[in-house]
Amino acid sequence: MQKDLSDYRKSYNKSELDESSIDENPLQQFQKWFYEVEATDGADEPNAMTISTIGLDGFPKNRVVLMKRYNHEGFIFYTNYESEKGKAIAANPSVCLSFFWPDLERQVIVKGKAEKIAENLSDGYFESRPVGSQLGAIVSNQSEVVASRTVLEERLKSLEKSYEGRVIERPKTWGGYLVRPESIEFWQGRPNRLHDRIRYKLQEDYNWKMERLQP
């Protein structure tokens, strides 16, 4: 089986990225771009990001998760600490995040270290989740083999009954990570594949060095 995709081509013409107009702080620049993505009609889950980890088997693995907060420290997402990604982060906290916003022909690529956030912050977010999502975090031993979907659905029904009228507490195996960036690259599609790439690298004095990369 094969399919030739050589004719899949697109010209990128929507915007440009110039050192004279970009913010000196990459997190401020990220916020600017994120606001612009949110304002587009075609943006679906603009907070979706790919996270790459190095697994215990030595292989890199990518998967899409949802960023739930960003601030001057970095980017926050939530997951099961005992999942495949959680175990990978425990062994090697160096991760890469990638945002792809095709409607604006943009990417943002973040390299940094992941660390668990404070338990009270994870508690607060867990409490804000719908009941179904709270129970789902308890039902699923994420990344573990399961005999069938029926097993999960039966577990959920049982939990719904046992927790009826009760407060659902966050399981200690579930919570948030903060990715503290050490490098942030902004990619803007341009004509003739001469894309704009501006990378910020964190220096020892905690200032950011801005560099233009060849496409």
ROVEX-360828 format. One line per field, with one value per residue (C-alpha): x, y, z; residue number from 1. Coordinates in steps of 0.25 Angstrom, whole numbers, always signed. Example, Ala and Ser with C-alpha at 12.3 -4.5 7.8 and 13.67 -1.06 7.14 Angstrom:
BEGIN
px: +49/+55
py: -18/-4
pz: +31/+29
seq: 1/2
END
This chain:
BEGIN
px: +0/+5/+0/+9/+7/+17/+6/+1/+6/+1/+7/+8/+4/-4/+6/+21/+30/+40/+50/+45/+31/+33/+32/+45/+39/+35/+24/+18/+19/+12/+1/-1/-1/-11/-20/-20/-23/-34/-40/-40/-54/-47/-39/-43/-36/-25/-20/-17/-2/+7/+16/+28/+35/+46/+40/+46/+48/+57/+47/+42/+27/+17/+3/-7/-11/-19/-11/-20/-12/+0/+7/+21/+27/+22/+11/+2/-5/-11/-10/-9/+5/+6/+3/+13/+16/+16/+27/+35/+35/+39/+51/+54/+47/+53/+40/+36/+23/+18/+6/+1/-9/-12/-22/-11/+0/+8/+15/+21/+31/+35/+47/+47/+47/+34/+31/+19/+11/+7/-4/-14/-13/-16/-28/-34/-34/-39/-51/-54/-56/-69/-73/-71/-57/-54/-59/-52/-39/-41/-47/-35/-22/-16/-7/-10/-15/-30/-38/-50/-57/-68/-59/-57/-72/-75/-65/-71/-85/-81/-73/-85/-93/-83/-80/-95/-96/-82/-70/-60/-46/-34/-27/-12/-8/-14/-10/-3/+11/+18/+27/+38/+43/+58/+55/+43/+42/+32/+30/+22/+19/+24/+24/+34/+37/+45/+38/+41/+47/+50/+56/+58/+68/+68/+82/+89/+85/+70/+69/+65/+74/+66/+72/+66/+68/+68/+56
py: +0/+14/+28/+39/+52/+60/+69/+73/+87/+100/+114/+122/+136/+141/+148/+150/+150/+161/+165/+179/+175/+163/+164/+163/+153/+140/+137/+151/+147/+134/+141/+151/+139/+131/+143/+144/+129/+130/+141/+133/+126/+113/+111/+98/+95/+105/+100/+86/+83/+72/+67/+59/+50/+40/+27/+16/+8/+19/+23/+37/+38/+49/+51/+62/+68/+81/+92/+98/+110/+118/+129/+135/+122/+113/+104/+95/+82/+71/+56/+43/+43/+28/+28/+25/+40/+42/+31/+36/+50/+44/+38/+49/+63/+69/+70/+77/+84/+88/+96/+96/+107/+104/+115/+125/+117/+117/+107/+109/+99/+99/+91/+91/+83/+78/+78/+75/+87/+89/+79/+90/+95/+81/+80/+93/+89/+75/+82/+90/+78/+72/+60/+51/+55/+54/+40/+37/+40/+30/+19/+19/+13/+21/+14/+0/-11/-14/-26/-17/-4/-11/-13/+2/+5/-4/+2/+16/+11/+5/+18/+27/+19/+19/+34/+39/+51/+50/+60/+53/+55/+56/+43/+45/+39/+50/+65/+76/+78/+91/+92/+103/+107/+108/+110/+115/+116/+123/+119/+127/+121/+129/+128/+119/+111/+123/+122/+132/+125/+133/+125/+130/+123/+125/+130/+128/+142/+138/+148/+143/+143/+144/+138/+136/+122/+118/+111
pz: +0/-3/-7/-13/-5/-13/-19/-5/-5/+2/+1/+15/+13/+25/+34/+37/+50/+51/+62/+63/+66/+75/+90/+98/+107/+100/+110/+107/+92/+95/+101/+89/+80/+88/+89/+74/+72/+82/+73/+60/+57/+52/+65/+72/+85/+84/+97/+91/+91/+88/+99/+96/+106/+106/+111/+120/+108/+102/+91/+90/+90/+86/+90/+91/+104/+108/+114/+126/+130/+126/+134/+136/+141/+129/+124/+133/+129/+137/+136/+144/+151/+149/+134/+124/+122/+137/+139/+127/+134/+147/+140/+131/+133/+120/+111/+99/+96/+83/+79/+64/+60/+45/+43/+46/+40/+53/+63/+76/+81/+96/+102/+117/+130/+136/+151/+159/+164/+179/+183/+187/+173/+167/+178/+173/+159/+162/+169/+157/+148/+144/+153/+141/+139/+154/+154/+141/+148/+158/+149/+139/+143/+131/+121/+128/+119/+121/+117/+110/+110/+118/+130/+130/+129/+140/+149/+146/+149/+162/+166/+162/+172/+183/+182/+181/+190/+194/+191/+182/+186/+177/+176/+180/+167/+159/+158/+150/+144/+142/+130/+132/+118/+115/+100/+93/+78/+70/+56/+45/+32/+20/+5/-2/+10/+16/+29/+40/+53/+65/+77/+91/+100/+115/+120/+133/+138/+135/+123/+109/+97/+84/+71/+57/+52/+37/+32
seq: 1/2/3/4/5/6/7/8/9/10/11/12/13/14/15/16/17/18/19/20/21/22/23/24/25/26/27/28/29/30/31/32/33/34/35/36/37/38/39/40/41/42/43/44/45/46/47/48/49/50/51/52/53/54/55/56/57/58/59/60/61/62/63/64/65/66/67/68/69/70/71/72/73/74/75/76/77/78/79/80/81/82/83/84/85/86/87/88/89/90/91/92/93/94/95/96/97/98/99/100/101/102/103/104/105/106/107/108/109/110/111/112/113/114/115/116/117/118/119/120/121/122/123/124/125/126/127/128/129/130/131/132/133/134/135/136/137/138/139/140/141/142/143/144/145/146/147/148/149/150/151/152/153/154/155/156/157/158/159/160/161/162/163/164/165/166/167/168/169/170/171/172/173/174/175/176/177/178/179/180/181/182/183/184/185/186/187/188/189/190/191/192/193/194/195/196/197/198/199/200/201/202/203/204/205/206/207/208/209/210/211/212/213/214/215
END
